Amino acid sequence: MSTYNTSEFRKGLKVQIDVNHFIMIEFQFVKPGKVQDLYK
């Protein structure tokens, strides 16, 4: 089993959580002013 950091997210990434399979179709990196950066 491999693990991913949020910095490794990309469109088309395939992951398995428990028995379910998911493909990342989009993601968004947000860098708001004074708070921590985040990925949506």
N, C-alpha and C positions, 0 to 999 in steps of 0.2 A: 504494500500500500504506500503510495507516495502522498506527500503533502504539498500544498502550494501556499505561497505568500500572496498577499493582495497585489504586490508589485508584479506578479507573474500572470495576472488575469489578462485575457485577451479574447477577442471574438472567436468563437468556434471551439473554445476549451471544453472538453468533455470530462465530466466528473460523475462519480458514483457516490451517493449518500445512502447508507444502508443498502437496500435492494433497488433503489430508484436511480435511473440514469438521467443526467441533465446535460444540456449543451448551452453554453453561454452565448446568447444571441446579441447582447449589447451590454455595455457597462459605461459608467460615467465617472470620471475623476473630478471631484469638487474640492476647491481650495478656498474656503471661506476666510474672511479677514483674520480674526483673532483666534479662531478655534482650530482644532486639529483637522488635517486633510482627511478626506474619506472617499471611498469608492461606493458607487450605487449600482 
